[in-house]
Amino acid sequence: MNINLLIQLLIVLEESPNARALVTEFERVIDDCGFEYYGLLRHLPQNPAQRHPEPRAAALADRWPEQWPQIYSAKKYVMIDPMVRYLAHAQRPFRWRESLAAFGKDAQRRRMEQMMVDAFGHGLEDGYIFPVHGRNGILGSLSLAGKPVELSPVEIALFEAVARKSFWRMLELKDEAQALETVLPADTPLTRREMEILHYLAEGMTSMEIGKVLKISNHTVDWYMNGLQNKLKAKNRQQAVALAFRHRLIS
């Protein structure tokens, strides 16, 4: 059932006439999928004078438990939030508990656990985060939370598509999408599909593996890779990845 709902949502998001209509349809579907809370965020560049900007300042749309945003801010959880830290390097969607497990020996582990206990007490028992990437790395993310919900691999892939579509469509409706694109390097105009392939390539995946993830043939992946190599003036895939890191197209 969720699969049909998510496919329909992708169509509806494209046709939404305004931000309010988009949020209404989005919330209806995530409610049906079992999620009570969410946050669609735009990740703004860090200000040197404020190294840890609060997530709500970049919210495109959200719905959280009463008082939780205030508690999160007052206790400065953004400084140690395992999801925020994990998201900075994540290339794929992940579950909240995965991020906490990644910092098992971290000096801030106890504070991380306390944050998760506080979140649980406010109804945020579990959740998923879906990164939205651009040419310079992470641009935004979609968080879904509430009671534990088990998503299938297909549902995760569809929610990943919903996260990207919601993010870009919301920016378009706010007349901010073009401005976001123009701050990216003009000398290396990579498409979103090329960026996806570049990120997977950087993880060491083969054309066949990338093709399975993106639901395209390995020949199509190779075609995109040839275009990437030409744009980056790389002799091979390994050099393309190295140049992408050097020019901070990926991180």
N, C-alpha and C positions, 0 to 999 in steps of 0.2 A: 504493500500500500504506500509506504513512504517513498518508494522509487517513483511511482506515478505522480505523487504530490510534488516531489522535487523537480521532476522534468517539467511539469506544468508551471511551477514557480519560475523556472528559468525563462520561460516564454513570457509570463506575466511581468517579470522584472524589466524585460526589454521594452514592453509596451506601457509601463507605468507613466502616466502623464505628469506626475509631480512626486516630490519626496514623501508627502503624507500617504499617498496611495501606495507607494512602494513599501513603506514601513508597515502599513495595514496588512497587505498581502503576505509580506515576509513573516510577520508575527503570527498570522493565522496558521501558516504552514509549520513553523517551528513548534507552536503549541500542539498541533496534531502529531508531531513527531516526538513529543514528550519532553521538550525543553521549556523550562519556565523563564529562564533569564538568558540574556545575550548582550554582546557589545560588538558593534561594527566600528572599528577604529582606523583612523588615519594616523600613521606614525610620522610625526613631524621631526625635522632635523633637530638635533640637540643644540641647545643654547649653551655656549661655554660657561655662562654665569649660572646656568641651572642644568646640571648634568643629568638630572632625572626628572623630566617633565611628567606631570601626572596624566595618566591615560585618559581621564575624562575630558581634558582640554582638547583632545583630538577625536572625541566621539562624533561619528556621523549619525549614529542612532544607537540607543541602548535601553535596556530595562534590567535593573538590578534590584535586589531586596532592599527594603526601606532601611536607611541608615548605613548600609554596607559601604557605599562610596565614601561617606564621611569618616567611617572607622578606618578604611583602607588608607585614606589620606592622612588622618591624624596620627596613625601609627607608622607612617612612612613605609608601608609594606612594599611600595614600588621599588625601594632600594634593594630588596632581597627577594622579591617575588620570583619563584622558580620558573613560572610560565613566561614571564617577561624576559628573563635571562636565557631561557632555552629557545625562545622565539627568535632571538637575535641571530641564531645560527641554524635554525630549523629550515629545511627545504621542503618538508612534507607536513601534513596535518599530524597532530599528536594529541594524546590524552593527558589530562592534568597530571595524573599519577606518574606518567612517564617522565615528566619534567622534574618532579620531586626526586624520583629514583636516580636521576642523572647527577644529583648533587649530594650523594651519600656521604662524602667526606668533606664537604664544604664547611668553612668556618661558621657560616651563617645557617647551618642546618637546623638548629633548634628554633631560630626565629621563623624559618620557612615552615617548620612543622606547626608552630603556633599560629601562623597565618592561615594554614589549612584548617586547623581546628576552629578558628574564628569563622572562616568561610563556611565550614560545615554547619556551625551553629546558626548561621543565617540562611540556611537552605541551599547553599552552594556545595552540594555533596560530591559532585564530580562534574567533568566537562571535557570539551574538545576545543582545540584552537586550530584554525585554518589560516595559514600565512598567505598574504597577497604580495607577490614579488614584482619588482620593476627592474629597470636596467641597472640601478644603483643599489640593489638589494631589497630589503623589506620596505614596503610602502604602507601596508596596512594589515589588518587581521580581523577575523570573525571568531568570537568566543561564544560557545553555547554551553549552558550550564543548568544545574538543578539536581533532580534525582538522577541516579545512574541510568544511562541509556546505552544499550549495546547496538552500535551501528555496524552494519556489514561493510565489507570493502567497497561494494558498489555504492552504498549510501554515503560513505566517506568521500568517495570520488565525486559524487553529485553535490555534496555539501561544499566541497572544495570549489567546484564550478560556481555554485551559488554565492560563495564568499567573493570570488573575483567579480562576478556579474553585479552583485549588490554594491560592491565598493566602487566600481567604475561608473555604474549607472547613477549612483547617488552623487558622485562628483560631477557627472554630466548635468544632472538636474540642478546642481548648485553652481553651474558654470565654472567649475574649478578643474575639470579634467584636463583641458588644454593647457592651463597654466602649469599643472603638475608635469605634463609631458615636456614643456618647453625648458624646464630647469634641468632636464637630463642631457647628457653629452650628445651634441648634435653630430659630432664627427663619427659616432658609432651608433647609427639608428637601428638598433635591434628590435624585432617584433616581439610580442609577448610569447609566441610559440618558440621563437629562437631562444629567448631567455629561459624558458622552461627546459628546453633540451640542454642548454649550456649548464644549468644547475645540476641536472641529472648526470651529465657527462663528468662534471667536476666530482661527483660522488663515485666515479669509477664504473658507471653502468655502461653496458654495451648497447649498440643500436637496437638489437632485438629486445633487450630488457626495457629500454626507453620506449620502444614502440608498444610494448604490452601495457605499460603504465598509461601512456597517452592515447591508447586505442588507435594507433596508426601503424602502418607497415614499417618494417626496418628500412625499406628503400626510401620511404618518405623521410624518415629520420636522417638518412644519409644525404638526402637532397637538402634538407635544412642545414646539415653540418657543412656541406660544401659552401652554402651561402654565408655561414658564419665565418668560415676560414677566409673567404674572399673579403668580407667586411673588416675582419681583424688583421688581414694580411699575414695569416699564419700558414706555415708549411704543412702542419698536421694538426690532429685533434689535441694532442698534448700541449703544443705551443698555443693553440687557441685558448685552452683553459688557463695557461700561465699568463697570457696577455690579458685575459678577462680579469684575473685577480690583480694584475699590475695596474690596470686602468680602473680598478674598483667597480667593475661592472657586476661582479659577484663578490661575496665576502664569506 
